[in-house]
Amino acid sequence: MDTLKAIQVFVCIAHQGNLSKAAEHLDYSKAMVSRYLDHLEQTFSTRLFQRNTRKVSLTPAGEKALVYCENILQQQQLLEGLAAPEQHSGTIRFTCGLFLFQLGVNECIKQFKKRYPQIHFDVYLTENTVDLMDAHVDLALRITQKVADGLIARPVCEIESTFCAHPHYLQDHTPLLHPSQLIQHECIAHHTHNQYWTLFDTDQQPQNYPLNVTFKSNDVIALYQMCLKAQGIAMLPTLLVRKDIAQQRLQQVFTDFSAPDLTLSLVYASRQHLPKITQEFIAFVIENLKFYLNQQN
């Protein structure tokens, strides 16, 4: 956990008088403020506040620590002033799934680096949910409807899904005419959707259909490759399979049904104290990523 941010939280609590006001001031959740405070107390091996249900008060050790911590933050501001001309340099630590990286994030980063050639990227490719603070990650690109308490999610675009299979699989199995038959077929599913798929009919009425999952993974590329190997029915991002369907390497099924669109969002810990270059990358991704996703696919 970032000790400097913990120091900022500690000073804010001391100035605001309680955790709730500090959380509101910093645009953090109360749970995150408490987590930072716990981290700092463990780092210093001392209790910084006496707490009750309505307010907090500094312990003698906390009073001494406050003087030092305020001095640290003052020194930080001076350093930031010196570094102002270099705000368009540094490293952005970023995480997303491999398929998103291949389908457009790579191009997005390439174009951003043309604008700011001094920027470095440290990219962690995974579809697992990474704890941004513990992993020291600035930004995550996630397909999710909700995020953990204390995180901010900025919608980027909607991701459509397509139900499809390899023509050889469809030739070798019972004709698939309705989603209710999925339980009788081999299904290729993501870990987050491996018990049932939700489909909308032509009247936009949703229905959950149970699956017979014979292959599952947390990685969309793995699902896609198994679908190309004629291993079953898959629900995959339309961006990923559009060319395969057009060139008849894969065949769409359930054309009278549709899957719910999924929201692709940029997730980060707080609007407070974000480096200028990180803010500019967030704005760049929100403005351009949808174009690059569609351009390459």
Secondary structure, DSSP 8 states (H G I E B T S, - for coil): --HHHHHHHHHHHHHHSSHHHHHHHHT--HHHHHHHHHHHHHHHTS--EEE-SS-EEE-HHHHHHHHHHHHHHHHHHHHHHHHGGGTT-EEEEEEE-HHHIIIIIHHHHHHHHHH-TTEEEEEEE-SS---TTTTT-SEEEEE-S---TT-EEEEEEEE-EEEEE-HHHHHHS----SGGGGGGS-EEEEGGG-SEEEEE-TT--EEEEE--EEEEES-HHHHHHHHHTT--EEEEEHHHHHHHHHTTSSEE--TT-B---EEEEEEES-STT--HHHHHHHHHHHHHHHHHHHH--
